[in-house]
Structure formats: structure tokens, C-alpha cells
């Protein structure tokens, strides 16, 4: 074999090895099992066409399991994942701990300044963005316009809880399995307690006073739970203590709910192809009680990079693609504008095509009206609308959620549920050193 041929073969082998090495950059993405994230997995050909040297392995988990696994992995520096799907609760806590990679250096065309301020603010610590929002949400009223009209009623754009009670009563016909209202009853800090904490804000309740003393023994929490139980027992579906987001979504899509107060992101599902009442849906702001606070929350499912990964560059490339304006355009071209990930970018809500989506404006108004730095009527020492941004909150709120779910199921009384919640919160906050 002559020297020239040998050199060419050697160069070809090196190029082949180099190409194989480049293709071997595989990142593992942990994500939540919901419609938007499953849709992304079906659109990965676009990412691979632009980034042939990066491959993505998906770990798709139910919400509670996802939270447990990623929390354990990042706290122990386990290194199982290169990209995490986490929420607005985790980001500021983990960012302060130094557990996440900062994202201020994502490419200029990604356009950080385009993020909605309310959403970006919840993902930022000391000026550094620690997660890129995939979709943002608040909560709002989703209701059946046809049932309201049949009852001779009109839903205000900005209803009160009194309006909600009247509408729920008017739309209930249990003989037809038609329930005036569906609300979360399943226990969990991100299930019933997300809803009830946001609801309680509008009643003047709060988790803690300015000295971190729990407040479940106050009149405002009792008023919140009294009205919640009255609504659900009189006008809600049977077995409501087992119903979370997915169960209520199914009830709404199949025509069994007159009204559902929940995440704004659900609007595309109740108006989509799987909904039997898609053309009958109306939308309104989450209700208030005349005290200056509505019962809407603020949340984003976001993509973050754990500080322990050795594949930061590839992870950033994926995060930038998945949360870009171009990805939004990709979804719109495949699924229509109503199905794009909502609630993250100003440019989306300035887009004339998206403005035609019936729930677009109400979603934006709901997001903009939530204030995580001033979530309650009275001053509080914490940040967060439907959660309290301290590490101890998950455990406390899950236990409290079990008490309130039991009250809804009728296995404990309202007063006993509140008393037990007060005691467990006081015990936990004393143990953690917040109170003496």
C-alpha cells in the first residue's frame, strides 16, 4: 500500500472516529408526563436535524414521581440527569443552593428579554436566570357558556366567589350527572393545596404571619375551607377527594362539569379535539372576595441544568431549542396556534395569529395579575402564590393536603382538619428553627 493511500485511509478512519465520538454526546432529560412534553418528544426530528451530534434520552414520569426523583438526584449529586423539568417552587431554592447552572449566557437570539416578566422573575435569583420556561400558567375559571345561558346567567370577566357559588348552583343537575363545579380534591402540595392556597389568598388567609407562625387557626382559613366544602359537597362530583388535575380535565371534557377553576394551560385541552364541549367553553379570571387578591396562582414548568452534569454545552443547546420562539412556530405549524406552549413570551401575545385564540388574553391577564412577592392581603415573610418558597413546604403542604382531602371525603371534620394542620405546621417550623 503506497504512502498516499495509507494516509487517506488513516484520515478517513480518524474522521469516522471523530464523527462517532461527536454523535455519542447523549443527554438524559427528566420530564413530566403531560401533553406538551409528550408533544415535544414527537418533534425531536427538528432538533436532531439542527444538532446531529446530540442525542436525547427521555425519562418521562408522573408529576409526584418526577419531583421525588429529581429532588433526590440533585440533592445527592447523583448525576442521573443532564436536564430537569422543574417548577417555579424549586428554581429559587435550588438556585440559591448552587445546584443549578445559570442560563444568562444562552444565545442572544434566544432573547431572554422577551420572557414575560412575571414568569422570568420566578426563575431568577440575584439577576441570574436558573431555568428556561417551557410553558407558564396561572389559573382561571373555565365554564360552559351554554349552561350559563340556559340558567339565564352571565359569567363576569372578573367574578367574585359569590358569583361562582350562584353559577355552580344554577348549573348543577345531578340527575344528569351534571355538576356545577369541579375543583381539586386529591391530596398533594401541587394538587389540592395549590388550589386551596391560592383560594385562601383571596379570603385574606396566609400560611404564616411575619414571624413564621402558622395561621390555620385563624378565621380566614376557616372561611376558605367552609366555602370550598360547601361548593364541593353541594355542587361537585362524587368522589371529589380523589380528583386532581387530570381527573377534573376528563370530567370537563366529557361534559360533566359546568365550571372548573384550574390551570390556564388546560384551556387548549378543553377546547381541543378530545373535548366534547370544545365549542361551548368560556373563560374568566379566578374569583376574588373584594379584598384585593384573586385566587389565581403563578407557575411555570421549566427546563434547568443540574450543576453536576458534565454535558453543560449540549444541555444548554437542547434547553435553548426547546424553549425558543422557533419551537413555538414549529408547534404552531404542526398542531395550530391554540396548542403552542403558552405563558412564557411577550412576542407570543403580540402575535396577531395567537391573539385569535379564545383564551389567549385571559391567560395573559391571569398571569400578569399574580404577584408572588406580595401573594396575600396582609404582609408575609415568604415568596410564592400557591406555595411557600422554603424547602420545608413540600412535606408540610402534602400532610395538610391529606387533612383537607379527608375533610372533603367526610372522614374528618373541618375543625379537626384545621387543628391538625396548625399543629403539624407548628411542629415542623419549630423543628426547622423558624419559630422558637
C-alpha positions in Angstrom: 0.0 0.0 0.0 1.6 3.3 -1.0 2.0 6.2 1.4 -0.7 8.3 -0.1 -3.3 5.6 0.1 -2.3 4.8 3.6 -2.6 8.4 4.6 -6.0 8.8 3.0 -7.3 5.7 4.7 -5.9 6.8 8.0 -7.5 10.2 7.7 -10.8 8.6 6.8 -10.6 6.4 9.9 -9.9 9.4 12.1 -12.8 11.3 10.6 -15.1 8.3 11.1 -13.9 8.0 14.7 -14.4 11.8 15.3 -17.9 11.6 13.8 -18.8 8.7 16.0 -17.4 10.5 19.1 -19.4 13.6 18.3 -22.6 11.5 17.9 -22.0 9.9 21.2 -23.0 13.1 23.2 -26.1 11.8 24.8 -28.1 13.9 27.4 -30.8 12.5 29.7 -33.8 14.7 30.1 -36.2 14.1 33.0 -39.6 15.4 32.3 -43.3 15.4 33.4 -45.9 13.2 31.7 -48.1 15.9 30.2 -49.4 16.7 26.8 -47.0 19.4 26.0 -43.9 17.5 26.9 -45.1 14.4 25.1 -45.7 16.5 22.0 -42.1 17.8 22.2 -40.8 14.2 22.1 -42.7 13.8 18.8 -40.9 16.8 17.3 -37.4 15.8 18.0 -36.5 15.4 14.3 -36.2 19.1 14.1 -33.7 19.2 17.0 -31.7 16.3 15.5 -31.6 18.0 12.1 -30.0 21.1 13.7 -27.9 19.2 16.2 -26.8 15.8 14.7 -24.0 15.5 17.4 -26.5 15.4 20.3 -28.9 12.6 21.2 -31.6 12.8 23.9 -32.7 10.0 26.2 -36.1 10.8 27.8 -37.2 9.8 31.3 -40.9 10.6 31.5 -42.6 10.4 34.9 -45.8 11.3 36.6 -45.6 14.7 38.4 -45.2 13.5 42.0 -42.7 10.8 41.0 -40.7 13.3 38.9 -40.4 15.7 41.8 -39.2 13.0 44.1 -36.6 11.6 41.7 -35.1 14.9 40.6 -35.0 16.3 44.1 -33.2 13.2 45.4 -30.8 13.2 42.4 -29.8 16.9 42.7 -29.5 16.9 46.5 -27.2 13.9 46.4 -25.4 14.9 43.3 -26.5 11.6 41.7 -25.9 12.8 38.2 -28.7 10.7 36.6 -30.0 13.7 34.5 -28.5 16.4 32.4 -31.7 18.4 32.0 -34.5 18.6 34.6 -38.1 19.7 34.2 -38.8 21.6 37.4 -41.3 24.2 38.6 -41.3 27.7 40.0 -41.2 26.3 43.5 -37.8 24.5 43.1 -35.9 27.0 41.0 -35.3 29.8 43.5 -34.5 27.3 46.3 -32.1 25.3 44.2 -30.6 28.3 42.5 -29.6 29.8 45.9 -28.1 26.4 46.9 -25.8 26.5 43.8 -27.4 23.3 42.5 -28.3 24.7 39.0 -26.3 26.1 36.1 -27.0 29.7 35.3 -28.6 30.4 31.9 -27.9 34.1 31.3 -25.4 33.1 28.6 -27.9 31.4 26.3 -27.5 32.7 22.7 -28.6 36.2 22.0 -31.2 35.0 19.5 -32.9 33.1 22.3 -34.0 36.5 23.5 -34.1 36.5 27.3 -35.7 39.9 27.3 -38.8 38.5 25.5 -39.8 36.4 28.6 -42.8 37.6 30.4 -41.5 39.5 33.5 -43.8 37.6 35.9 -42.6 34.3 34.7 -38.9 35.2 34.4 -38.9 36.8 37.9 -39.9 33.5 39.5 -37.0 31.7 37.8 -34.3 34.3 38.7 -32.0 34.6 41.7 -29.8 37.7 42.2 -30.2 38.5 38.5 -29.3 35.1 37.2 -31.9 33.0 35.2 -31.7 29.4 36.5 -34.3 27.8 34.4 -35.9 28.4 30.9 -39.7 28.3 31.0 -41.2 25.8 28.6 -44.8 26.9 29.5 -46.2 29.3 32.0 -49.6 29.4 33.6 -51.9 31.0 36.1 -55.3 29.7 36.9 -58.8 30.9 35.8 -62.4 29.9 35.5 -63.3 27.6 32.6 -67.1 27.4 32.2 -69.9 26.2 30.0 -71.5 29.1 28.2 -74.5 27.0 27.1 -75.3 26.0 30.7 -74.9 29.6 32.0 -77.2 30.8 29.2 -79.8 28.1 30.0 -79.8 29.3 33.6 -80.3 32.9 32.5 -77.0 33.9 33.9 -73.8 35.6 32.5 -70.4 34.9 33.9 -68.5 38.2 34.6 -65.0 38.5 33.3 -63.8 39.2 36.8 -66.2 37.1 39.1 -66.4 37.0 42.9 -66.8 33.9 44.9 -70.4 34.8 45.3 -70.8 34.7 41.5 -69.1 31.3 41.5 -71.5 29.9 44.1 -74.6 31.2 42.3 -73.3 29.8 38.9 -72.5 26.4 40.5 -75.9 26.1 42.0 -77.6 27.1 38.7 -75.6 24.6 36.5 -76.0 21.5 38.8 -78.3 18.8 37.7 -77.2 15.6 39.5 -79.9 13.5 37.8 -78.0 14.1 34.5 -74.6 13.7 36.2 -74.0 17.4 35.6 -72.1 19.1 38.3 -71.9 22.8 38.7 -68.2 22.9 39.7 -65.2 20.7 39.7 -62.2 21.6 41.9 -59.1 19.7 43.0 -59.6 17.4 46.0 -56.7 14.9 45.6 -54.1 15.4 48.4 -50.8 16.9 47.5 -48.9 20.1 47.8 -49.2 20.5 44.0 -52.7 19.2 43.8 -55.4 20.3 46.3 -53.1 22.6 48.2 -52.1 24.5 45.1 -55.7 25.3 44.6 -56.6 25.9 48.3 -53.6 28.1 49.0 -54.4 30.3 46.0 -58.1 30.4 47.1 -57.2 31.3 50.6 -55.2 34.3 49.5 -58.4 35.8 48.2 -60.0 35.2 51.6 -57.3 37.1 53.5 -55.7 33.9 54.7 -52.0 33.1 54.7 -49.7 30.2 55.7 -47.6 32.2 58.1 -47.6 35.6 59.8 -44.5 37.8 59.6 -42.9 35.8 62.4 -43.4 32.5 60.7 -46.2 31.4 63.0 -48.7 29.1 61.2 -52.2 30.6 60.6 -54.6 27.7 60.1 -56.3 28.5 63.4 -57.5 31.9 62.0 -60.9 32.8 60.8 -59.7 33.4 57.2 -58.7 29.7 56.7 -61.9 28.5 58.2 -63.9 30.7 55.8 -61.9 29.3 52.9 -62.5 25.7 53.8 -66.1 26.3 54.7 -66.9 27.7 51.2 -64.8 25.1 49.5 -66.5 22.2 51.2 -69.9 23.7 50.6 -69.2 24.1 46.9 -67.9 20.6 46.5 -70.5 18.8 48.7 -73.4 20.6 47.2 -72.4 21.0 43.6 -69.4 18.9 42.9 -69.0 15.3 41.5 -68.9 12.3 43.8 -65.5 11.0 44.9 -64.1 14.5 44.5 -61.4 13.8 47.2 -59.7 11.6 44.6 -59.8 14.1 41.8 -56.8 16.1 40.7 -56.0 18.0 37.6 -56.2 15.0 35.2 -59.5 13.6 36.7 -61.2 17.0 36.5 -59.9 17.6 33.0 -61.6 14.4 31.9 -64.8 15.3 33.7 -64.8 18.7 32.0 -64.0 17.3 28.5 -66.9 14.8 28.8 -69.5 17.4 29.8 -69.9 16.6 33.5 -68.6 19.9 34.9 -70.4 23.3 34.5 -67.3 25.0 35.7 -63.7 24.2 36.5 -61.2 26.6 38.2 -57.7 25.4 37.4 -54.5 25.9 35.3 -54.8 28.2 32.3 -52.8 25.7 30.3 -55.9 23.4 30.4 -57.7 25.8 28.1 -56.2 24.2 25.0 -57.4 20.8 26.2 -61.0 21.7 27.0 -61.2 23.4 23.6 -59.3 20.7 21.7 -60.2 17.7 19.6 -60.6 15.4 22.7 -63.3 17.7 24.3 -67.0 17.0 23.7 -67.7 20.6 24.8 -65.0 22.4 22.9 -67.3 24.9 21.2 -69.2 25.7 24.5 -66.3 27.0 26.6 -65.9 30.4 28.2 -63.2 31.9 30.3 -63.0 34.3 33.2 -60.4 35.4 35.8 -60.1 33.4 39.0 -62.6 34.8 41.6 -61.9 37.3 44.4 -63.6 38.2 47.6 -63.3 42.0 47.3 -60.1 42.1 49.4 -57.7 43.0 46.5 -56.4 39.5 45.8 -57.7 37.0 43.3 -57.4 33.2 43.8 -55.1 32.6 40.8 -51.6 31.1 41.0 -48.4 31.5 39.1 -46.4 28.6 37.8 -44.0 27.5 35.0 -42.7 24.1 34.0 -39.2 24.9 33.1 -36.0 23.3 31.9 -33.0 23.5 34.2 -29.5 22.1 34.1 -28.1 20.5 37.3 -24.7 21.8 38.4 -23.3 18.3 38.5 -23.6 17.4 34.8 -20.6 17.1 32.6 -22.6 17.9 29.5 -23.4 21.6 30.1 -22.9 22.7 26.5 -25.1 20.0 25.0 -27.7 20.5 27.7 -27.8 24.3 27.0 -28.2 23.6 23.3 -31.3 21.5 24.0 -32.8 23.9 26.5 -32.4 26.8 24.1 -34.1 24.9 21.3 -37.0 23.6 23.4 -37.8 27.0 24.9 -37.2 29.1 21.8 -39.6 31.2 19.7 -38.7 28.9 16.8 -40.0 25.9 18.7 -43.3 27.8 19.2 -43.5 28.3 15.5 -42.8 24.6 14.9 -45.7 23.5 17.2 -48.0 26.1 15.5 -47.1 24.7 12.0 -47.9 21.1 13.2 -50.7 21.5 15.7 -52.1 25.0 15.3 -51.7 28.1 17.4 -54.1 27.0 20.2 -51.7 24.2 21.1 -48.4 26.1 21.4 -46.8 26.2 24.8 -48.4 29.3 26.5 -47.5 31.8 29.0 -43.7 32.5 28.6 -43.1 35.1 25.9 -44.3 38.6 25.2 -43.9 38.1 21.5 -46.5 35.3 21.6 -49.2 37.5 23.0 -48.3 40.2 20.4 -48.7 37.7 17.6 -52.0 38.5 15.6 -52.5 34.8 14.9 -52.2 33.9 18.6 -54.5 36.7 19.6 -57.3 34.9 17.8 -57.1 32.0 20.3 -60.1 32.5 22.6 -58.3 32.0 25.8 -55.1 33.9 25.0 -56.0 37.3 26.5 -57.5 35.8 29.7 -54.4 33.6 30.2 -52.1 36.7 29.9 -54.3 38.8 32.2 -54.3 36.0 34.8 -50.5 35.6 34.7 -50.0 39.3 35.0 -52.3 39.7 38.0 -50.4 37.2 40.1 -47.8 38.6 42.4 -45.5 36.0 44.1 -43.7 38.7 46.1 -47.0 40.0 47.6 -49.3 37.0 47.4 -51.6 37.7 50.3 -53.8 40.5 51.6 -51.5 41.1 54.6 -47.7 41.2 54.5 -46.0 37.8 54.8 -42.3 36.8 55.0 -42.4 34.4 52.0 -42.5 34.4 48.3 -45.0 32.3 46.3 -48.6 32.4 45.4 -49.8 28.8 45.7 -46.7 27.7 47.6 -44.3 29.0 50.1 -40.7 29.0 48.7 -39.0 27.3 51.6 -37.7 23.7 51.5 -40.0 22.6 54.3 -43.1 23.5 52.4 -43.4 20.2 50.4 -43.7 18.0 53.4 -46.0 20.3 55.3 -48.3 21.0 52.4 -48.6 17.4 51.5 -49.6 16.5 55.1 -52.0 19.4 55.2 -53.5 18.4 51.9 -54.2 15.0 53.3 -56.2 16.6 56.2 -58.2 18.7 53.8 -58.8 15.8 51.4 -60.1 13.8 54.4 -62.5 16.6 55.3 -63.8 16.6 51.8 -64.2 12.8 51.9 -66.1 13.2 55.2 -63.7 11.1 57.3 -62.7 14.1 59.5 -64.3 17.4 60.3 -63.4 20.8 59.0 -62.3 22.0 62.5 -60.3 18.9 63.2 -58.5 19.2 59.8 -57.6 22.8 60.5 -56.4 22.0 64.0 -54.3 19.1 62.8 -52.8 21.3 60.1 -52.0 24.0 62.6 -50.2 21.6 64.9 -48.2 19.8 62.2 -47.1 23.1 60.6 -46.1 24.5 64.1 -44.1 21.3 64.8 -42.3 21.4 61.5 -41.5 25.2 61.7 -40.2 24.8 65.2 -38.0 21.9 64.3 -36.6 23.8 61.3 -35.8 26.8 63.5 -38.2 29.4 62.1 -40.0 29.7 65.4 -39.0 29.0 69.0 
